[in-house]
Amino acid sequence: MTLRVYFDEIDGALHPKTVLLPNMLKEEQELTSYTLQSPFERFYPEDYHDELKVVSVSQGALRQCPFYEHQFDLDVEQLKKDIARMQHDPDAIYETDYFAVMVDDLQELLAYDVVFRFAR
C-alpha cells in the first residue's frame, strides 16, 4: 500500500498538507487500519480529476491504534455518520478511491511530528 501526500509549496519549500489513503474498505468492516510507515509518493494538483473519488475524513473518525505508534484506524460508522450529515449516501465510502486526512489531524492524534515523516 502506498500513501499519497499532497504538499503545499510555500517559498520553494514543500509542506505536507493532506494524506490520501487508498480505500481498502470491505463491507461490514467496522475499522480499517493504516500505518504511516508505508511508502508514500507526492500527489500533485494535476492528479486531481473529475473521475477521482475522495472522501474527507474528520478528526472524529480517526482512532489511534493502542498497539503501534505509527498506526491509526478509520472508524467506518463515524465516517458514514459524517457523510450522512452532509446529505450524501453513506455507502459511497465503499466506492471512493481515497480517504483524505489532514496532516495536522494525524499529528494531533498520534502526538508526534508527522510532518517530519513526510519531509522531502
N, C-alpha and C positions, 0 to 999 in steps of 0.2 A: 504494500500500500504506500503510495506516495502522496504526501500532503502538498497542497499548492498554497503559496503565500503571495498575497497582494501587498506590494510596497508602495508607500508614498515617497516621492523623490523631492527632498527639500534641500535646496542649495547644493545639489550634487550628491547628497548623502541619501542612502536608502533607509527607510524606517518601516518595519513590518506593521501592517495595519489590520489585515484580515487573514485568517487561516481558512482555507477551503478544504473541508473534509469529504473524501469520497463517500458516497452513500453505500453502506454495506448492510443496510437495514433489511431484516426479514420480517414477514408478517408475524404477528403475535409476540414479537420481541419487546420486552419492557425497557431494556437498556442496550445501548450499543457503545462499545469502548474504543477509544483511540489513544495513541501514545505520541508524545512529542519527540520521541526517539526515532520515529520513522524518517526516512529520507524526504526531502522536500525540493520543490522547484518553484521558480518565480512564476507568478501569474500576472500577465501583462494586461493593460486596459483593452488591447485589441483582441484578447482571448474571450472577452465577453461578447456574446452574440445572441440573436433573438431566440434560438432554439435551446440555449443553455438554461437549465432549471436549477435555481439556487434558493434555498430556504435559509433565512436568517435565524440564528439561534439566540434566544435571550439568555442572560446570565442565570435566570431561574431554572433553565432546563439543563444546566451543567451540574455534574456531580463529581466531586473529587474521589478518585479511587483510594480506598483505605490501605491498599497493599503496595502500590507502586507510585513513586514520587512523580513520574512524568506522565502518568496515565490519568485519563478522565473519562466520564461516561456522559452520554446524552440520554436524558430521561424522555422516553418516547411519549408517554402520556402527557407530560407537561408541554412538550413540543406540539402535540395535537391540540391541546387546550389553547395554546398561544395562537395557533393558526385559525382555530375556530373563532376565537375572539376577534380576529381580523376579518371574519366572514368569508373564509376560504374553506375548501374541503380539506379536513384533517388528513384524509388518506392520501393527499398529494405528496406527503413525505416519502411514500414508497416509490414515487415516480421521479423524484428530484435527482439531479446529478451530484450536487454538492450541498453540504451544510456549511454556512458561513458563520464563523465565530470570530469576534473581535479579539485581537491580541491582548488588549487591556483586560478583557473579561477573564481570559485564561491566566494572565499574570496574577490577577486578584484571587482567582480560585486556587491556583497551585502555590501561591505565595513564594514564587521565586522569579528570577529575571528571564522571562520567556523571550523578551526582545533579544537578549544576548544569544539565545539558541538559534535565532534566525539571522544573526548579524552576518553581513557579507563584506 
